[in-house]
Amino acid sequence: MNALTRTIVACVATASIVLPARRAAAEAFGEYDTKGSYSITLPPRTTSYATLMDSFGPGTSAVIDGYALKGRLIAANDSTIYLQKNFGSSVWLPVAKVASNMDPSFVKISPDGATIALGIGYFQPLYLVGSNLLSVNAPPNLSTHAQVKRFNANYYDAVWRDARYLLINSEGPTGSRVYAIDTYLANPASAFIPLIENVPGASAGITVDRFGNLVTGIGYGTNTGELKIWPAGDVATALAPDGAPLAYSSTGHVLAAGVLSAASLGFDADNNLYVGGGDAFGGSGDYGYAALIHGDVLTRVLAGGDPLDRSMPGEFTVMAPDPCKNDDFTNVQYVSSLKMLVVSANLASKPPNCAPMDNGAASGSATVQLYFPPDAPDTDGDGIPDGADNAYLTPNPDQTDSDGDGFGDVADVDFDNDGIVSGKDFSVFVDAFDAATGGSNYDARCDLNRDGKIDWTDYALFKARWATTAPFY
């Protein structure tokens, strides 16, 4: 990774973004406003340049300390890996740590949810971590844990091709390159597999669609923002034992030119390509938004047709959650389990006082926006999409969380927050029983049906939760 690429990575301070399915690229970003917009705050950081996130996909079955991982976010910064305590929550649980500060390049979860690839920073090792090692009750030290594979690797971004192969975009001798890591090997560093050589520019993002086609490009250089796509068959051939790497200039198909910095790449459920990043250093002014390239463009290009034409309706959509449109870097990522769009927007400056550029190198907590399409799952039918619902199995349209523990009051009678509903919680309930709003002993936590009084209806709800343990949905 060259110094300029390093600077670009350093400026990604606000977090990954998660984007959902669209039925046609011509549809406006407002499609996701139809069920409201929500926000969460990421875990605070003090020394890392970025907080990076990923989510556990629909193929995940693991449960750690009672927390089902499917659809849940993890985040990495400083020396800690966090698990989102509940959907829609800004409460984060430490589930692992590393020995020294991270400046994370990526955190990527395998399609089956079993393995987390963690690039902890420039000139630092790459970790392969079994999801089953994470713990809310006793977060392990990944730098010393015997079951974590740790090895040196040159990396900028990564994507899982499947549960076995991790594809890496990295610095190369003439710009950048792509190689594969066989994560099933006892020592994955013993046999890196070259895939794409001699990319004429700094590293870009990298992604694979559901058919196995690979997309990467040029993060900075003469053709900053160029995107190319390689058919799945060509990738498979290069990965084969007798395969040979692909030359960037003479293989694949040019998909698009000059799209931001070709970073933060990903696909939604309709195989539309999301592109983030920002050409903050190249002088083009192409930053402050994320882009969507319609899946039909990819199909056309793979068949030998023309690359993206931004002037054609329906081929290219701009998404700019920051009203100033001045973010140096915008990140995008799709969470299929929840059809949830999480968009990072650096709001260091706001209209009418927009700065020429907002970069995200400052410490602190970042707020990210969540958006949902009309068909986003809403298990309890309360009008709040599961991805933003602090009690997704129990209707609570008001989303009240009186004690701020991440669990909605309607499902949470663990008043002392010790993780179990017990006699101590019942004592709190008894003290508030028969009180009404405004009364000296009224306790909003005990008003489980939110009707302004604590009565036998609330007691029945409390009793139904007796002896249950966290999490509470």
C-alpha positions as MATLAB code, in Angstrom:
seq = 'MNALTRTIVACVATASIVLPARRAAAEAFGEYDTKGSYSITLPPRTTSYATLMDSFGPGTSAVIDGYALKGRLIAANDSTIYLQKNFGSSVWLPVAKVASNMDPSFVKISPDGATIALGIGYFQPLYLVGSNLLSVNAPPNLSTHAQVKRFNANYYDAVWRDARYLLINSEGPTGSRVYAIDTYLANPASAFIPLIENVPGASAGITVDRFGNLVTGIGYGTNTGELKIWPAGDVATALAPDGAPLAYSSTGHVLAAGVLSAASLGFDADNNLYVGGGDAFGGSGDYGYAALIHGDVLTRVLAGGDPLDRSMPGEFTVMAPDPCKNDDFTNVQYVSSLKMLVVSANLASKPPNCAPMDNGAASGSATVQLYFPPDAPDTDGDGIPDGADNAYLTPNPDQTDSDGDGFGDVADVDFDNDGIVSGKDFSVFVDAFDAATGGSNYDARCDLNRDGKIDWTDYALFKARWATTAPFY';
ca = [
       0.000    0.000    0.000;
       1.572    3.314   -0.988;
       1.573    6.448    1.146;
      -1.259    8.125   -0.727;
      -3.451    5.044   -0.439;
      -2.630    5.034    3.250;
      -3.858    8.643    3.492;
      -7.091    7.694    1.791;
      -7.615    4.868    4.272;
      -6.853    7.225    7.147;
      -9.643    9.547    6.170;
     -12.354    6.883    6.343;
     -13.490    7.834    9.791;
     -17.190    7.502    9.868;
     -17.901    3.807    9.205;
     -19.076    1.334    6.663;
     -22.431    1.732    5.059;
     -25.025   -0.815    4.376;
     -27.342   -0.577    1.378;
     -30.469   -2.502    0.360;
     -32.117   -3.837   -2.795;
     -33.563   -1.572   -5.461;
     -35.953   -2.640   -8.169;
     -34.686   -0.140  -10.723;
     -31.719    2.185  -10.645;
     -33.888    5.071  -11.757;
     -35.715    4.981   -8.433;
     -34.679    7.804   -6.147;
     -32.787    7.487   -2.893;
     -36.085    8.492   -1.244;
     -37.291    4.925   -1.825;
     -35.747    4.154    1.540;
     -37.612    6.960    3.277;
     -40.962    5.229    2.878;
     -40.604    3.472    6.227;
     -38.845    6.331    7.937;
     -35.192    6.960    8.623;
     -33.285    6.067   11.744;
     -29.809    6.564   13.078;
     -27.347    4.827   15.335;
     -24.114    5.992   16.909;
     -20.973    3.927   16.464;
     -18.676    3.035   19.363;
     -16.391    5.969   20.210;
     -12.777    5.906   19.127;
      -9.765    7.795   20.374;
      -6.749    6.662   18.362;
      -8.041    4.801   15.295;
      -8.597    6.775   12.126;
     -11.749    4.817   11.424;
     -14.510    2.683   12.835;
     -15.226   -0.069   10.326;
     -18.268   -2.336   10.314;
     -19.658   -5.458    8.722;
     -22.729   -7.581    9.334;
     -23.496  -11.256    9.697;
     -25.384  -12.519    6.665;
     -28.446  -14.749    6.295;
     -26.286  -17.880    6.288;
     -25.163  -17.253    9.873;
     -26.420  -19.627   12.562;
     -23.986  -18.880   15.386;
     -25.136  -17.651   18.790;
     -22.673  -16.231   21.335;
     -23.670  -15.817   24.975;
     -27.317  -15.748   23.961;
     -26.888  -13.235   21.134;
     -27.824  -14.557   17.692;
     -25.350  -13.105   15.198;
     -27.523  -13.174   12.066;
     -28.137   -9.632   10.826;
     -26.156   -8.082   13.654;
     -23.412   -5.509   13.116;
     -19.867   -5.740   14.378;
     -17.515   -2.774   14.544;
     -13.768   -2.427   15.031;
     -11.706    0.508   16.260;
      -8.889    1.306   18.690;
      -8.119   -2.098   20.239;
     -11.660   -3.488   20.451;
     -14.130   -5.446   18.344;
     -17.754   -4.720   19.248;
     -21.089   -6.434   18.686;
     -24.218   -4.339   18.329;
     -26.288   -5.190   21.403;
     -29.612   -5.034   19.610;
     -31.017   -4.026   16.250;
     -31.330   -0.266   16.003;
     -29.206    0.171   19.110;
     -26.271    2.489   19.743;
     -25.132    0.255   22.605;
     -22.111   -1.851   21.660;
     -20.736   -4.866   23.513;
     -16.986   -5.594   23.465;
     -16.588   -9.153   22.181;
     -12.846   -9.262   21.444;
      -9.711   -7.175   21.712;
      -6.234   -6.957   20.237;
      -2.978   -6.205   21.990;
      -2.293   -2.852   20.339;
      -4.216   -0.078   18.661;
      -5.830   -0.863   15.324;
      -6.054    1.400   12.327;
      -8.411   -1.081   10.670;
      -8.324   -1.539    6.910;
     -11.267   -3.916    6.820;
     -13.447   -6.266    8.817;
     -15.103   -8.865    6.573;
     -17.378  -11.726    7.603;
     -17.518  -14.904    5.508;
     -20.835  -15.743    3.799;
     -21.561  -18.515    6.302;
     -20.783  -16.198    9.214;
     -18.149  -18.588   10.548;
     -14.981  -16.539   10.002;
     -14.053  -12.886   10.380;
     -11.140  -11.476    8.396;
      -9.664   -8.503   10.212;
      -7.020   -6.318    8.620;
      -5.891   -4.473   11.710;
      -3.800   -1.840    9.929;
      -0.914   -0.790    7.749;
       2.129   -3.033    8.269;
       0.153   -5.091   10.789;
      -0.960   -8.721   10.540;
      -4.165  -10.034    9.068;
      -6.276  -12.044   11.514;
      -8.679  -14.878   10.686;
     -11.033  -15.253   13.632;
     -13.696  -17.879   14.173;
     -16.963  -16.157   15.064;
     -17.439  -18.722   17.811;
     -14.458  -17.181   19.636;
     -16.294  -13.911   20.232;
     -17.648  -13.517   23.735;
     -19.784  -10.947   25.479;
     -18.917  -12.375   28.880;
     -15.167  -12.872   28.376;
     -13.820  -11.062   25.279;
     -10.701  -12.899   24.068;
      -7.393  -11.306   23.127;
      -7.112  -12.123   19.438;
      -3.411  -11.259   19.417;
      -2.604  -14.217   21.633;
      -5.503  -16.640   21.188;
      -4.266  -20.024   19.970;
      -7.175  -20.539   17.571;
      -6.706  -17.261   15.684;
      -4.664  -17.432   12.490;
      -2.342  -14.418   12.359;
       0.027  -13.743    9.489;
       1.641  -10.901    7.606;
       0.001   -9.786    4.391;
      -0.053   -6.735    2.160;
      -3.641   -5.487    2.038;
      -5.980   -2.564    1.414;
      -9.421   -4.164    1.026;
     -10.834   -7.687    0.990;
     -13.886   -9.710    0.046;
     -14.881  -13.311    0.650;
     -15.392  -15.225   -2.611;
     -16.921  -18.050   -0.583;
     -16.333  -19.573    2.842;
     -12.795  -20.595    1.811;
     -11.134  -17.951   -0.354;
     -10.494  -14.386    0.776;
      -9.605  -12.050   -2.083;
      -7.259   -9.159   -1.300;
      -6.533   -5.941   -3.165;
      -3.056   -4.767   -2.236;
      -0.041   -2.774   -3.267;
       1.882   -4.255   -6.176;
       5.196   -3.604   -7.941;
       3.601   -1.381  -10.596;
       0.610   -0.060   -8.704;
      -1.605   -2.656   -7.100;
      -2.656   -6.278   -7.460;
      -5.233   -8.833   -6.361;
      -4.452  -12.167   -4.776;
      -6.369  -14.897   -2.983;
      -5.821  -16.449    0.424;
      -6.866  -20.043    1.056;
      -8.135  -19.619    4.606;
      -8.502  -23.375    5.088;
      -4.713  -23.805    5.160;
      -3.054  -24.133    8.550;
      -0.687  -21.375    7.421;
      -2.588  -19.278    4.862;
       0.489  -17.127    4.192;
       2.319  -20.133    2.762;
       0.474  -20.092   -0.547;
      -0.970  -16.763   -1.668;
      -2.564  -17.171   -5.107;
      -2.001  -14.295   -7.578;
      -5.216  -13.335   -9.393;
      -4.838   -9.938  -11.082;
      -1.467   -8.313  -11.661;
      -0.193   -4.876  -12.653;
      -3.176   -2.693  -11.814;
      -1.958    0.756  -12.983;
      -2.822    2.712   -9.862;
      -3.366    2.563   -6.123;
      -5.547   -0.101   -4.576;
      -9.306    0.184   -4.914;
     -12.113   -1.714   -3.262;
     -12.941   -5.254   -4.270;
     -16.183   -7.211   -4.386;
     -17.780  -10.338   -5.826;
     -21.381  -10.625   -6.954;
     -23.670  -13.585   -6.275;
     -22.588  -15.194   -9.554;
     -18.895  -15.027   -8.657;
     -17.961  -12.169  -10.995;
     -15.199  -10.007   -9.525;
     -15.095   -6.202   -9.567;
     -12.163   -3.989   -8.641;
     -10.448   -0.977  -10.133;
      -8.105    1.939   -9.606;
      -8.230    3.835   -6.317;
      -5.877    6.611   -7.383;
      -3.869    7.234  -10.509;
      -4.272    8.428  -14.063;
      -7.636    6.671  -14.243;
      -8.888    7.145  -10.685;
     -12.283    5.529  -10.249;
     -12.029    3.099  -13.147;
     -13.938   -0.120  -12.505;
     -13.423   -3.445  -14.255;
     -15.284   -6.742  -13.999;
     -13.945  -10.269  -14.502;
     -16.255  -13.210  -15.250;
     -16.538  -15.859  -12.563;
     -15.075  -18.463  -14.906;
     -11.891  -16.463  -15.406;
     -11.503  -16.077  -11.653;
     -12.031  -19.808  -11.110;
      -9.438  -20.634  -13.759;
      -6.876  -18.346  -12.140;
      -7.566  -19.956   -8.764;
      -7.075  -23.489  -10.087;
      -3.846  -25.345   -9.197;
      -2.524  -24.877  -12.736;
      -3.981  -21.394  -13.141;
      -2.153  -18.206  -14.065;
      -2.797  -14.643  -12.893;
      -4.798  -12.267  -15.054;
      -3.178   -9.119  -16.443;
      -5.283   -6.079  -15.553;
      -4.844   -4.277  -18.857;
      -5.635   -7.203  -21.161;
      -8.323   -9.145  -19.285;
     -11.721   -8.379  -17.850;
     -14.106   -5.681  -19.062;
     -14.129   -1.968  -18.316;
     -17.332   -1.393  -16.389;
     -17.145    2.324  -15.648;
     -14.769    5.275  -15.677;
     -14.150    7.892  -13.007;
     -16.534    6.721  -10.300;
     -15.243    8.273   -7.066;
     -12.194    6.247   -5.951;
     -13.702    2.855   -6.819;
     -13.789    2.022   -3.109;
     -16.295    0.494   -0.706;
     -17.722   -1.789   -3.372;
     -20.640   -4.134   -2.863;
     -23.776   -5.646   -4.377;
     -27.393   -5.555   -3.318;
     -29.969   -8.320   -3.711;
     -30.728   -7.244   -7.291;
     -27.040   -7.356   -8.259;
     -26.777   -3.590   -8.510;
     -23.255   -2.390   -7.730;
     -22.666    0.129   -4.964;
     -19.577    2.329   -5.151;
     -18.171    4.598   -2.471;
     -14.977    6.382   -1.635;
     -14.116    9.788   -3.025;
     -11.460   11.353   -5.227;
     -10.539   13.802   -2.499;
      -6.903   14.112   -3.591;
      -7.118   13.959   -7.361;
      -8.564   17.364   -8.128;
     -11.663   16.038   -9.905;
     -14.028   17.078   -7.110;
     -15.697   13.681   -7.385;
     -16.581   13.060   -3.763;
     -19.396   13.616   -1.300;
     -21.728   10.874   -2.470;
     -22.145    7.160   -3.085;
     -23.198    5.685   -6.421;
     -25.368    2.851   -7.655;
     -24.717    1.165  -11.000;
     -27.637   -0.878  -12.253;
     -27.138   -4.626  -12.588;
     -28.208   -4.451  -16.236;
     -25.025   -2.501  -16.963;
     -22.935   -5.326  -15.533;
     -24.820   -7.878  -17.619;
     -24.273   -5.801  -20.754;
     -20.574   -5.287  -20.092;
     -19.966   -8.971  -19.380;
     -21.566   -9.745  -22.746;
     -19.093   -7.420  -24.474;
     -21.278   -4.317  -24.514;
     -20.601   -0.712  -23.659;
     -19.577    0.429  -20.175;
     -21.640    2.671  -17.942;
     -23.160    5.749  -19.554;
     -24.087    8.163  -16.777;
     -26.295   10.152  -19.115;
     -28.610    7.201  -19.689;
     -31.596    7.191  -17.316;
     -31.603    4.270  -14.958;
     -27.944    3.300  -15.282;
     -26.430    5.454  -12.533;
     -27.882    6.832   -9.308;
     -26.231    9.275   -6.914;
     -26.907    8.934   -3.178;
     -25.737   11.788   -0.954;
     -26.877   11.520    2.673;
     -24.781   14.552    3.647;
     -26.664   17.680    2.506;
     -23.333   19.461    1.999;
     -22.133   16.683   -0.333;
     -18.600   17.367    0.838;
     -17.501   14.137    2.545;
     -14.039   13.076    1.489;
     -15.069    9.423    1.670;
     -18.439    7.669    1.632;
     -18.777    3.994    2.481;
     -21.449    1.536    1.332;
     -22.323   -2.040    2.270;
     -25.447   -4.180    1.910;
     -27.031   -6.093    4.819;
     -29.247   -8.666    3.172;
     -30.750  -10.149    6.349;
     -32.461   -6.875    7.235;
     -32.656   -5.087    3.869;
     -31.045   -2.242    5.727;
     -29.135    0.704    4.385;
     -26.658    2.260    6.799;
     -25.122    5.411    5.393;
     -22.216    7.241    6.959;
     -22.335   11.000    6.562;
     -19.711   13.288    8.045;
     -21.704   16.258    9.291;
     -18.765   18.263   10.608;
     -20.141   21.137    8.572;
     -23.783   21.705    7.708;
     -25.781   24.055    5.490;
     -25.558   26.973    5.144;
     -21.963   26.791    6.373;
     -20.653   23.885    4.317;
     -16.878   23.513    4.356;
     -15.078   22.781    1.066;
     -14.472   19.269    2.376;
     -15.244   17.332    5.545;
     -12.740   14.648    6.396;
     -13.232   12.205    9.189;
      -9.935   12.031   11.000;
     -11.264   13.450   14.273;
     -11.906   11.128   17.198;
     -15.260   10.577   18.859;
     -18.496    8.856   17.920;
     -19.978    8.877   14.439;
     -23.689    8.794   13.722;
     -24.824    6.775   10.727;
     -28.221    6.792    9.058;
     -30.364    3.699    8.513;
     -32.813    3.472    5.634;
     -35.217    0.734    4.568;
     -37.225   -0.117    1.444;
     -40.969   -0.744    1.788;
     -40.540   -4.519    1.991;
     -37.922   -4.535    4.757;
     -38.762   -7.224    7.348;
     -40.933   -6.112   10.278;
     -41.435   -9.291   12.299;
     -43.701   -7.843   14.985;
     -45.715   -5.692   12.579;
     -45.331   -2.471   14.559;
     -44.206   -0.375   11.603;
     -40.559   -0.322   12.680;
     -38.269   -2.366   10.401;
     -36.412   -5.128   12.238;
     -33.075   -3.456   11.589;
     -34.121   -0.424   13.646;
     -36.437   -2.142   16.148;
     -35.223   -2.388   19.756;
     -37.828   -5.106   20.436;
     -38.312   -6.714   17.053;
     -40.427   -9.603   18.415;
     -42.732   -7.420   20.537;
     -44.738   -4.530   19.032;
     -43.566   -1.144   20.328;
     -44.012    1.613   17.770;
     -42.799    4.238   20.260;
     -39.433    2.428   20.696;
     -39.130    3.658   24.292;
     -35.941    2.585   26.060;
     -36.070    4.362   29.413;
     -32.773    3.087   30.771;
     -30.855    3.337   27.495;
     -29.628   -0.245   27.631;
     -30.516   -0.993   24.014;
     -33.624   -3.071   24.758;
     -37.103   -1.617   24.355;
     -39.050   -1.197   27.594;
     -41.876   -3.385   26.316;
     -39.559   -6.418   26.344;
     -37.148   -5.407   29.093;
     -38.066   -5.970   32.744;
     -34.444   -6.427   33.793;
     -34.548   -3.144   35.677;
     -31.160   -3.535   37.348;
     -29.463   -4.541   34.073;
     -27.785   -7.616   35.504;
     -28.908   -9.783   32.585;
     -31.615  -11.787   34.358;
     -35.154  -11.012   35.520;
     -35.160  -11.814   39.232;
     -36.440  -10.791   42.646;
     -34.460   -7.560   42.567;
     -36.374   -6.487   39.468;
     -39.660   -7.500   41.086;
     -38.846   -5.223   44.025;
     -38.498   -2.309   41.620;
     -41.843   -3.203   40.082;
     -43.579   -3.472   43.466;
     -42.271   -0.039   44.491;
     -43.822    1.492   41.372;
     -47.058   -0.501   41.348;
     -50.301    1.499   41.172;
     -48.427    4.685   40.239;
     -49.367    6.919   37.342;
     -47.536    9.476   35.255;
     -46.531   12.398   37.431;
     -46.691   10.394   40.642;
     -43.724   10.385   42.978;
     -43.179    6.641   42.613;
     -43.963    6.365   38.889;
     -41.180    4.505   37.087;
     -41.446    4.576   33.307;
     -39.484    1.334   33.054;
     -42.349   -0.498   34.771;
     -45.074    0.956   32.547;
     -44.650   -1.852   30.072;
     -47.681   -1.088   27.920;
     -46.991    2.666   27.942;
     -50.496    3.660   29.076;
     -49.355    6.041   31.809;
     -50.128    3.794   34.772;
     -48.546    0.733   36.343;
     -51.219   -1.838   37.024;
     -52.162   -5.498   36.712;
     -51.719   -5.417   32.940;
     -48.091   -4.482   33.466;
     -47.806   -7.159   36.141;
     -48.975   -9.790   33.655;
     -46.342   -8.611   31.203;
     -43.697   -8.674   33.929;
     -44.699  -12.165   35.012;
     -44.412  -13.445   31.446;
     -40.764  -12.328   31.420;
     -39.902  -13.805   34.821;
     -36.510  -15.587   34.979;
     -35.660  -14.726   31.379;
     -32.132  -13.677   30.476;
     -30.705  -11.139   28.049;
     -31.078  -10.412   25.225;
     -34.657   -9.180   25.477;
     -36.691   -8.796   22.284;
];
